[in-house]
Amino acid sequence: MANPQRHVLDGYKVLDFTQIVAGPTCTLMLAEMGAEVIKLELAPAGDPARGGTVLINGRSGYFVQHNRGKKGLCIDVKTPDGLAIAKDLVRKVDVVVENFSPGTIGRLGLGYETVKELNPRAIMCSISAFGQSGPLAHEPGFDYLGAAYAGIVSMGGEPEGAPYVIMSAIGDVSTGAHAMGAICAALLYRERTGLGQHLDISLLDTYFHYHEAAVETYSLSKGAISPTRSGLHSWYAVPAGLFKAKDRYIIIIAPLDHQFAGLCRAMNRPEMATDPRFKLNADRLKNLKELIAAVEGWLQSMPSDEASMATLKEYRVPHAPVLSVAEAVQHPHLRQRGTVRTVHDRILGDFQVPGFALRFSDFPERLELHAPMLGEHNGQVLGWLGYDADRVRELEKKGILRSGPA
């Protein structure tokens, strides 16, 4: 029997004020799970993401990737009529998501107190760089700034060199995913209590959570151990890092004693597992340079990197080649699971984007989602609110509603 629902969030409605990456990631994930997402863009130009990075006939792949599955509405909310439309939508949705600087949504006339008054059952999620409160709250913020304040940037790079920033929106995307999880939990709470609430999700809070060992180590050692960047290898687990092989870098992570013993057997040097210099993790940490030289010497003596990885696999040593983006999108595992997904856009045609990471047994098929043109669904959304065609045309003439290919 066919499932009557499109997906797990079928029937929920989301009003989306978000822009760029963090907020749109959250609402894209909700759309991927079947929620009806109305992307309200501010007139006249809408989401700044429409301007980058690869433009084909004025269409941005960046925008399309992050905004598939959303209905497009473009309004001048600084006008009384535009604000009235937004408030009408708030009355009818389950979730409101915004990622403006703290205080901006309130100045627009749509802060949480207003949302709560209009719709006590609504979940409002505010996504920001540094949170809605605190000394940094009103500072302008981006992904890498949150990583810097969280101590994450300090952990990458050579010990005596400059810290490194990973050139990928890890914080933005993760913050969006955290916001999605919080929204789903708040909806579950509302099902039990009938009550909406305000969620404060920040990039900095999300990034700080990535310290799997550094913070507790610093705290419990009372500052005697102050974790910082340690180059290509872990500062506390050995071996765990990047090793130069014959043609490429390979990551090997084998700090547990049985894993290290497997690595020694793979290198045909089983005696290393009981060598006092390498027997325990603490010993290996003290003699890291010698260990790196031994592992890289073996890797570079092998006929090929494929042969090295085949031997590591034989002895069940955790490892992976460092793939480029071009190599990753062609990897058969990522292809087979839909981790790399081909989507279609009416202007851009077929192209590849990261797939949806959440898997549901009752909904094995991915939804086909399309990104809106600017204000593409103005009439449809306002019709849902009870506005007739004449009223919509009048709002368009006044410039309160905007549409176009921007």
C-alpha positions in Angstrom: 0.0 0.0 0.0 1.4 3.4 -1.0 2.3 5.8 1.8 -0.3 8.6 1.8 2.4 11.1 2.9 5.1 12.6 0.8 7.6 12.4 3.6 7.8 12.6 7.4 7.0 16.4 7.6 4.2 16.4 5.1 1.5 18.9 6.1 3.8 21.2 8.1 4.2 24.7 6.8 7.3 26.8 7.2 7.8 30.6 6.6 11.4 31.0 5.6 13.1 34.5 5.9 16.6 33.0 5.5 19.5 33.9 3.2 22.9 32.6 2.0 23.7 29.2 3.7 23.0 28.5 7.4 19.3 29.3 7.3 18.6 28.0 3.8 20.3 24.7 4.8 17.8 24.3 7.7 14.8 25.0 5.5 16.1 22.9 2.7 16.3 19.9 5.1 12.8 20.6 6.2 11.7 20.7 2.5 13.6 17.4 1.9 11.4 15.9 4.6 8.2 17.1 2.9 7.5 20.3 4.7 5.9 23.1 2.6 8.5 25.9 2.7 7.5 29.5 1.7 10.7 31.4 1.0 9.9 35.1 1.7 12.6 37.2 0.0 13.0 40.9 0.7 12.3 43.2 -2.2 13.7 44.2 -4.5 16.5 41.7 -5.1 15.8 38.9 -2.8 18.4 36.5 -1.3 21.9 37.7 -2.1 22.8 34.1 -2.9 21.0 34.7 -6.3 24.2 36.6 -7.2 26.8 33.8 -7.0 28.8 31.8 -7.7 28.4 30.3 -11.1 25.8 32.2 -13.1 24.3 30.8 -16.3 21.8 33.0 -17.9 21.5 34.9 -14.6 20.8 31.8 -12.6 23.0 30.9 -9.6 23.9 27.3 -8.9 24.7 28.4 -5.4 21.1 29.6 -4.9 19.6 26.6 -6.5 21.5 24.1 -4.4 20.4 25.7 -1.1 16.8 26.6 -2.1 15.3 23.6 -3.9 11.8 22.7 -2.8 10.7 26.1 -1.7 7.9 28.4 -2.9 9.2 31.8 -3.9 7.6 35.0 -2.5 9.2 38.4 -2.8 7.7 41.2 -0.7 8.6 44.7 0.5 7.9 44.0 4.1 8.8 47.6 5.0 5.4 48.7 3.7 2.2 48.3 5.7 0.7 46.1 3.0 3.9 43.9 2.8 4.0 43.5 6.5 0.4 42.6 6.6 1.0 39.8 4.1 3.9 38.5 6.3 1.7 38.6 9.4 -1.1 36.7 7.6 1.4 34.0 6.7 2.7 33.8 10.3 -0.9 33.1 11.4 -1.1 30.0 9.1 2.3 28.4 9.4 3.8 26.0 11.9 7.4 27.3 11.8 9.1 30.7 11.1 12.8 30.6 10.4 15.1 33.7 10.1 18.8 34.3 10.1 19.1 38.1 10.1 21.4 39.8 12.5 19.8 39.8 16.0 17.2 42.4 16.4 16.6 42.9 12.6 13.4 40.7 12.4 12.0 42.7 15.4 12.7 46.0 13.6 10.8 44.6 10.6 7.8 44.1 12.9 8.1 40.3 13.2 9.9 39.6 16.4 9.0 36.6 18.5 6.6 38.5 20.7 4.6 39.5 17.6 4.8 36.0 16.2 3.6 34.5 19.5 0.7 36.9 19.6 -0.3 36.1 16.0 0.2 32.4 16.4 0.9 30.9 19.8 1.5 27.5 18.3 4.3 28.7 16.0 7.9 27.6 16.4 10.2 30.5 15.6 13.8 29.7 15.0 16.4 32.5 15.0 19.8 31.4 13.4 22.7 33.8 13.9 26.5 33.8 14.1 26.9 34.5 17.8 23.4 34.1 19.3 20.6 36.4 20.3 22.4 37.5 23.5 25.9 38.0 24.8 28.7 40.5 24.2 29.2 39.4 20.6 25.5 39.1 19.6 25.4 42.2 17.5 28.7 41.8 15.7 28.6 40.9 12.0 29.3 37.3 11.6 30.3 34.6 9.1 31.3 30.9 9.2 35.0 31.4 9.6 34.6 34.1 12.3 32.6 31.6 14.4 35.3 29.0 13.9 37.9 31.5 15.0 36.0 32.5 18.2 35.3 28.8 19.0 39.0 27.9 19.0 38.5 25.6 16.0 40.8 27.6 13.6 43.6 27.4 16.2 43.6 23.6 15.9 44.5 23.5 12.2 48.0 24.1 10.7 51.6 23.5 11.6 52.7 24.1 15.2 55.0 27.0 14.4 53.0 28.3 11.4 49.8 30.1 10.7 46.4 28.5 11.6 44.4 27.2 8.7 40.7 27.7 7.8 39.0 24.8 6.0 37.5 26.3 2.9 34.1 24.8 3.2 31.0 26.0 5.0 31.1 23.4 7.7 29.8 25.7 10.4 27.0 27.2 8.3 25.8 23.8 7.2 26.1 22.3 10.6 24.3 25.2 12.2 21.5 24.7 9.7 21.3 21.0 10.6 21.3 21.8 14.3 18.4 24.3 13.7 16.5 21.6 11.8 16.9 19.2 14.7 15.8 21.8 17.2 12.7 22.6 15.1 11.7 19.0 14.8 12.1 18.6 18.6 10.0 21.7 19.2 7.3 20.4 16.9 7.2 17.2 18.9 6.9 19.2 22.1 4.1 21.2 20.6 2.3 18.0 19.7 2.3 17.1 23.4 1.6 20.5 24.8 0.1 22.7 22.1 2.8 25.3 22.8 5.1 27.1 20.4 8.5 28.6 21.4 11.5 30.6 20.3 14.7 28.8 19.3 18.1 30.5 19.5 20.6 28.6 17.4 24.1 30.0 16.8 27.1 29.2 14.6 29.5 29.8 17.5 27.6 27.4 19.8 27.6 24.8 17.1 31.3 25.2 16.3 32.4 25.0 20.0 30.6 21.6 20.2 33.1 20.2 17.7 35.9 20.0 20.3 35.7 16.3 21.0 38.6 16.3 23.5 40.4 19.7 23.6 38.1 21.5 26.1 37.7 18.8 28.7 41.5 18.1 28.4 42.3 21.7 29.1 39.9 21.9 31.9 40.7 18.7 33.7 44.5 19.4 33.4 43.8 22.9 34.9 45.6 24.4 31.9 48.7 22.2 32.0 47.6 20.9 28.6 46.6 23.6 26.2 45.6 21.8 22.9 46.6 23.6 19.7 47.5 22.9 16.1 49.7 19.9 15.6 50.3 19.8 11.8 49.3 16.7 9.9 48.9 14.5 13.0 46.6 14.3 16.1 47.9 16.0 19.2 46.7 13.1 21.4 46.0 9.9 19.4 48.8 8.2 17.4 48.9 7.2 14.6 46.0 9.5 13.4 46.8 11.8 10.6 48.1 12.3 7.1 50.9 10.3 5.6 52.7 11.0 2.3 52.4 7.8 0.2 53.8 7.2 -3.2 51.6 9.6 -5.2 49.0 11.0 -2.7 48.3 11.5 0.9 46.5 8.8 2.9 44.9 9.3 6.3 45.6 6.4 8.7 43.9 6.3 12.0 45.0 3.4 14.1 45.6 4.6 17.7 44.0 1.6 19.5 46.5 -1.1 20.3 44.9 -3.8 18.1 44.7 -1.3 15.2 48.4 -0.4 15.6 49.3 -4.0 15.7 47.4 -4.5 12.4 49.3 -1.6 10.9 52.6 -3.1 12.0 51.7 -6.5 10.4 50.6 -4.7 7.2 54.1 -3.1 7.0 55.6 -6.5 7.7 57.1 -5.2 10.9 55.1 -6.9 13.6 57.8 -6.4 16.2 57.0 -2.6 16.2 53.8 -3.4 18.1 55.8 -4.5 21.2 58.8 -2.1 20.7 59.0 0.1 23.9 59.1 3.2 21.7 55.7 2.4 20.2 53.9 -0.1 22.4 51.4 2.3 24.0 49.8 5.4 22.6 51.8 7.6 25.0 55.0 6.0 23.7 54.0 6.6 20.2 53.2 10.2 20.9 56.7 10.7 22.3 58.3 9.1 19.3 55.9 10.4 16.7 58.6 11.5 14.2 60.2 8.1 14.1 56.8 6.5 13.7 55.9 8.8 10.8 59.2 8.0 9.1 58.5 4.3 9.4 55.0 4.5 8.0 55.9 6.8 5.2 58.9 4.8 4.3 56.8 1.7 3.9 54.1 3.6 1.9 56.6 5.0 -0.5 58.3 1.6 -1.0 55.1 0.0 -2.2 54.4 -0.5 -5.9 51.5 1.9 -5.8 49.1 3.7 -3.4 46.4 1.2 -4.5 48.7 -1.6 -3.3 49.3 0.1 0.0 45.6 0.6 0.6 44.8 -3.0 -0.4 47.3 -4.2 2.3 45.9 -1.8 4.9 42.4 -3.1 4.1 43.6 -6.7 4.4 44.7 -6.0 7.9 41.6 -3.9 8.7 43.6 -0.7 9.4 41.3 2.3 9.2 42.4 4.5 6.3 41.2 6.6 3.4 42.8 8.4 0.4 42.6 12.2 0.4 40.2 12.7 -2.5 39.8 15.9 -4.4 36.2 17.3 -5.0 36.5 16.0 -8.5 37.4 12.5 -7.3 34.8 12.5 -4.5 31.9 13.2 -6.9 32.9 10.2 -9.0 33.4 7.8 -6.1 31.1 4.7 -6.5 30.1 4.7 -2.8 29.0 8.3 -2.8 27.2 7.7 -6.1 25.4 4.5 -5.1 24.0 6.1 -1.9 22.9 9.3 -3.5 25.5 11.3 -1.4 26.3 12.9 -4.7 23.0 13.7 -6.3 22.1 14.9 -9.8 19.4 17.5 -9.8 17.6 19.4 -12.6 17.0 23.1 -12.9 15.0 24.6 -15.7 17.8 27.0 -16.6 20.9 25.3 -15.4 19.9 21.9 -16.6 21.4 18.8 -14.8 24.2 19.3 -12.3 25.5 17.7 -9.1 24.9 18.8 -5.5 25.4 17.2 -2.1 22.5 14.8 -1.5 20.2 14.6 1.6 22.1 12.9 4.4 19.1 11.7 6.4 17.6 8.3 5.5 14.1 7.0 6.4 12.9 3.5 5.8 9.4 4.5 5.1 10.5 7.1 2.5 13.4 5.5 0.6 13.0 7.8 -2.4 14.3 11.4 -2.5 11.8 14.1 -3.3 12.3 15.9 -6.6 12.7 19.6 -5.5 13.1 22.7 -7.6 14.3 26.2 -6.7 12.0 29.1 -7.3 12.5 32.2 -9.5 12.3 35.4 -7.6 8.6 35.8 -6.5 7.6 32.9 -8.7 4.8 31.8 -6.3 3.5 35.3 -5.3 0.0 34.6 -6.7 -0.2 31.1 -5.4 0.8 31.9 -1.9 -1.4 35.0 -1.6 -4.2 32.9 -3.1 -3.8 30.5 -0.2 -4.2 33.6 2.1 -7.5 34.5 0.3 -6.1 37.4 -1.8 -7.9 37.5 -5.2 -6.2 38.1 -8.6 -7.1 41.8 -8.6 -5.6 42.3 -5.2 -2.4 40.6 -6.3 -2.1 42.7 -9.4 -2.6 45.9 -7.4 0.2 44.8 -5.0 2.4 44.1 -8.0 1.7 47.6 -9.5 2.6 49.2 -6.2 5.9 47.4 -6.1 5.0 45.6 -2.9 5.2 42.2 -4.6 8.2 41.7 -6.8 9.1 38.9 -9.3 11.6 38.3 -12.0 14.6 36.2 -13.0 17.0 37.9 -10.5 
